[in-house]
Amino acid sequence: QVQLVESGGGLVQPGGSLRLSCAASRSIFSFYAMGWYRQAPGKQRELAAVITGSGGTNIADSVKGRFTISRDNAKNTVYLQMNDLKPEDTAVYYCNAKQSGFGDYWGQGTQVTVSS
């Protein structure tokens, strides 16, 4: 088992920035991918960004050029840097970790609200 704890969400004005952190309770080397998903009210959960164990990344078209995902293996932490935030980025952001043979692990989510 692993616990994923997100932090860094909050209220920000349009055009602002936030950095989300996802701290794992154990080494993240065992996960072949980690990522951030988001779910806006009344909508399905969608992928925002994912990073593989080798450092490859995949960013959703809706946030490409504005969001960056990174990982610090020494700190067992994955980050999502969000710049130029828009009201449509408002959602609960969930950290996800994928482990072969075990499936998906999820964090509890952190709220991001973009509003003036």
C-alpha atoms as one frame of an Amber mdcrd trajectory, in Angstrom:
protein
   0.000   0.000   0.000   0.973   3.611  -0.435  -0.455   6.923   0.643  -0.432
   9.856  -1.741  -0.875  13.251  -0.115  -1.559  16.268  -2.304  -0.947  19.849
  -1.284  -0.671  23.275  -2.847  -4.215  23.869  -4.020  -6.151  27.023  -3.312
  -7.800  30.097  -4.748  -5.932  32.031  -7.420  -6.828  34.787  -9.843  -6.873
  34.171 -13.596  -3.348  34.358 -14.956  -1.862  33.256 -11.659   0.223  30.221
 -10.785   0.124  27.346  -8.349   2.388  24.391  -7.711   0.795  21.173  -6.560
   2.807  18.552  -4.705   2.088  14.862  -4.297   4.109  13.180  -1.579   4.185
   9.373  -1.524   4.589   7.409   1.691   7.266   5.221   0.122   9.689   5.166
  -2.778   8.156   6.115  -6.105  10.625   3.971  -8.044   8.087   1.146  -8.047
   5.561   3.185 -10.025   5.898   3.054 -13.786   3.948   6.283 -14.048   2.619
   9.032 -11.837   0.280  11.777 -12.820  -2.313  14.380 -12.076  -5.958  14.060
 -12.966  -8.643  16.637 -12.423 -12.392  16.630 -12.036 -14.546  19.697 -12.447
 -18.098  19.807 -11.062 -20.445  17.783 -13.230 -17.642  16.468 -15.413 -15.664
  13.260 -15.663 -12.198  12.956 -14.255  -9.607  13.704 -16.905  -5.868  13.414
 -17.245  -3.895  16.640 -16.891  -0.340  15.356 -16.980   1.648  12.163 -16.462
   5.330  11.388 -15.975   6.917   7.969 -16.425   9.632   6.380 -14.367  12.150
   7.294 -17.060  11.029  10.921 -17.000   8.905  11.006 -20.114   5.869  13.248
 -19.901   2.465  13.535 -21.495   0.510  16.750 -21.073  -3.150  17.157 -21.969
  -3.789  19.464 -24.914  -6.009  21.675 -22.768  -3.097  22.590 -20.477  -0.106
  22.148 -22.783   2.254  25.090 -22.607   0.897  26.112 -19.214   1.330  23.043
 -16.983   4.560  21.183 -16.277   4.952  17.910 -14.412   8.137  16.841 -12.667
   9.315  14.352 -10.084  11.893  14.312  -7.308  12.728  10.689  -6.619  14.783
  11.556  -3.550  11.750  13.227  -1.973   9.225  10.693  -3.312   7.283  13.637
  -4.674   5.665  14.606  -7.954   4.881  18.208  -8.794   2.480  19.974 -11.103
   3.461  23.526 -11.929   0.447  25.398 -13.231   0.920  28.772 -14.887  -1.466
  31.172 -16.593  -4.391  29.577 -14.837  -7.853  29.989 -16.324 -11.305  29.677
 -14.755 -11.788  26.418 -16.678  -8.875  24.934 -14.722 -11.056  24.992 -11.620
 -11.335  21.411 -10.382 -10.281  18.949  -7.750  -6.822  17.717  -8.685  -5.929
  14.136  -7.842  -2.530  12.508  -7.710  -2.290   9.070  -9.294   0.358   6.357
  -9.192   0.408   3.245 -11.351   2.160   0.076 -10.258   2.390  -3.082 -12.339
   0.354  -5.888 -10.836  -1.292  -3.604  -8.320  -3.199  -1.054 -10.386  -3.824
   2.545  -9.448  -3.366   4.473  -6.247  -5.110   7.790  -5.688  -4.684  10.733
  -3.375  -7.572  12.449  -1.631  -7.532  15.423  -3.984  -6.826  19.118  -3.620
  -9.144  21.906  -4.734  -7.949  24.466  -7.244 -10.230  27.438  -7.818  -9.427
  30.068 -10.429 -11.582  33.134  -9.971 -11.350  36.881  -9.771
